[in-house]
Amino acid sequence: MKANSQSSDSFTVISGLAHELDSPLKSILALTRKLINDYKNRDFEFVSYKDFKVIISTLEQLDRQLEHCSQTTSRMLFVGKRHARLGENICQVNTVIKNVAGDLTQQLKSARIKLVIRLAKDLPLAAVGPVECHQIIHNVLINAIQAMPGGGKIKIRTFLNKEHSNIGIDVVDEGIGIAPDHLPKVFEPFFTTKERGVDKNAGLGLSIIYSIINAVGGTVNIKSSLRKGTAVHVTLPVFQSK
């Protein structure tokens, strides 16, 4: 029974990490195809400054996505229990949010969604690795985007809770919301209210978030109302230097 449980746990982790690779790889594919389609039939002997900026900006997004894939596959080598092995890493949450927002620019534009970002000044380092933090922010925003088929606004903000020595991250969307009977199940692996398919949610995003946040000693809470939207509240411990 114990062996079966361990196998199931390992399968969940591997599936979750595969899911983490799927999204950035689709983004890389979309970015490269757009770049090719925009420039393959251009007949010019030089690149204008505007074209140069577009190309460099796209390459920078590709670089971040490929770095994310590289670090994720590296962690797959250490999978052996419920969580991928998390190092005692630190990161600047505000920087991660800016990077994720940059990575999702095309998806937000295509979905007709405006991302409103409010970042606290002088935010201390969080006691979580940059890859894990990226996964948290990325998955929350992807869920929000998928919950807003008609477009709208997503608000994300950070703040410092000095009393509890933690960093807060709030993400609020104007999406379709989550039914009350589904809310207790959202952190279960493979649970999803969305259809399966190439561009659909695999039901692993929130499970991954929950696992990572628990592993670093943080918390995550979700409040939602049908047709009114969803609010995700995450806390991450502040890094304490020894």
N, C-alpha and C positions, 0 to 999 in steps of 0.2 A: 504493500500500500504506500509506503514511504517512497519507494523508487518511482512508482507511478506519479506521485505528487511532484517529485523533483523533476521528472521528465516533462510533466505538464507545465511547471513553472519555467523551465528552460525554454520550452516551446513558446510560451507567452512572451518571454523577453526577446527571443530571436525574431518572432513575428512583429513585435513592437519596434525593434530596431530596423527591420525591413521596411516597415511603414514609414519610419523616419527618413529612410533613403528615398522612398517613392516620391514624396512631395518635392524635395529639392531637385531630383532628377527630372521630374516633369517641368519644373520651372526652367532648368537648364535647357531642356529640349525646346520649350516655347521661346526662350530668349534667342537661342541660336537660329531657330527657324525664322524668327522675325528679322534678325540681322541679315540672314542670307536673302530672304525675300525682298528686303528693303534695298539691298545693294547689288544683287547678282546681275541685274540688267542695267545697272548704271554705266553709262559710257563717259568716263572722265579720266583725265590724266593726273589729276591732283585731288586731294581730299580737303574740303572746306573746313574751316574752324568748327562750324556747327556740326558737320558730319563727324569730325574727329572727336568732339565731346560726346556725341551719342555712342560712338564705337567704344571709347574708353569707359564710359559709364556702364555700358552693357558688359564689358569685360570684367569690370570691378564686381558687378553683381554675380557673374559666373564664377569669379574667383572665390567669393564668399560662400556660394552654394557648394562648390567643389571642396572647399576646406571643411565645410560641415559634413559632407559625405565622407571625406577622408578620416576625420576624427571619429565619426560614428562607426565606420568599419573597423577602426583600430580598437574601439571598445568592444566590438563583437568577439574579439579574440579572448576576452576575459569573462565571457558569459559562462556562468556555471551555477547560478542560483537565481532567486527571484529578481534581483536587480543586477544590471551591469555594474561592475565594480566602479564606484565613484571615488575619485581621489579627493584629497583635502584641498580643493582648488578654490579660488576666489574670482570674482568678476565684478565689473561695474554694470549694474542693471540698466542704467540709462543708455550706455553704449550699445548693449545687446538689443534694446528696444529699437534704437535708431537703425541698427544693422538689419533687423528683421523687417522693419518698415520699408527699408530700401529694397530688400529681397522681394517683398510682396507688392511693390509698386504697380507692376503690370496687372496682377490679379485684382487689386483694389480698383484700378482704372476700368478694367473689363467688367467688373461687377457693379460699377457706378456707386462705389462706396468711398466716402471721405473719412480718412483717419485723422482724428484730432488727438494730438499728443501734448500732455502736460507733465513735464519732468521736474521733480524737486531739485533744487540747487544743492550742491555740496553733499550729495548722497554718498554715504560710506560704502565700502565694498561689501558685497554679500558673500556669505559662506556657502557658495555653490559654484561649480565649475561653469565656464562660459558655454560649453556645449550643452550641458544640462539646462542652463538658464535659457539658452536659445530654443531648446525643445519646448520648454514651458510657454514662453511668449509666442512662439510660432504656432503651437497647437491651439492655444486659446484664440488667437486671431483667425486661424483657419476655420475653427468652429463658428466663430462669429460671422465670417464672410459667407460660409455655407448656409447659415441661418437667415441670410438676407438676400433672397433671390430677386427682390425688387429694388435693391440698392438702399442707400441711406447713410447713416453715420455711425462710426464706432469711436468711442472715447477710451483712451488709455492714459492713466496717470500713475505716478510714483510718489511716495511720501515716506518719511521716516517717523516711526513710532518709537520715540526715545524711551518711554516708560517700559516697553517690552523688548527693547533692543532688537527690533526687526524692521525690515523694509516692506512696505505695502505696495502692491500692484493691483489696481482696479481696472477691469475692462468691461465696458458697458456697451451693448449693441441694441439695435432697434429691430431685431429679427422676429422670427415666428414664435420664439419661446419654447419652453419645455413643459409638457403636461405634468401635473402634480404627481401622478402615479409613476411617471418615468424618472423623475428627479432623483429618487434614492438609488437608481441603478446606473446613473451616468458614468460612474467611475469603474464599472465592471468591464473587464476586457471583452472586446467584440460587441458590446451593447451599442446599438445605434438606432435612432429613429428615422434615419435616412435610408434611401434605397442603395443597394450595392451596385457597384459599377466602376468603370475606369476613373471617372472624375468624382466619385462619391466618397463619403467618409467610411473608413474601414472599421470604425468603432474602437480604435485603440488610442486615439489622441488623449482623451481625458484620463484613461487608465495609466498611460505613461506619465502624464503630469502628476497624478496622485502618487505614483510610486517614487518619482524623483523627489517631490516635495517632502514626502514622509521620510525619505532616506536622509535628507539634510536637516530635518527638524523643523520644517515649516508647516504651514496650514493652507488649505484651499477650501473655499466655500462658494456655493452657487445659489443664486436666487433668480427665479424666472417666473414670468407670467405669459400665458399664451397670447400671441398677437401683440404683446407689449415689449418683449425683449428679455435679455438675460444679462445678469451682472455677475462677474467672476471676481472674487476677492482672494488674492494670494499674499501670504506673508513668507518672507525668507529671513533667516537669522543674519544679523550683522556679523561680519568677520571680526573675531577678537584676536588680536595679535598676542602671542605668548611672551 
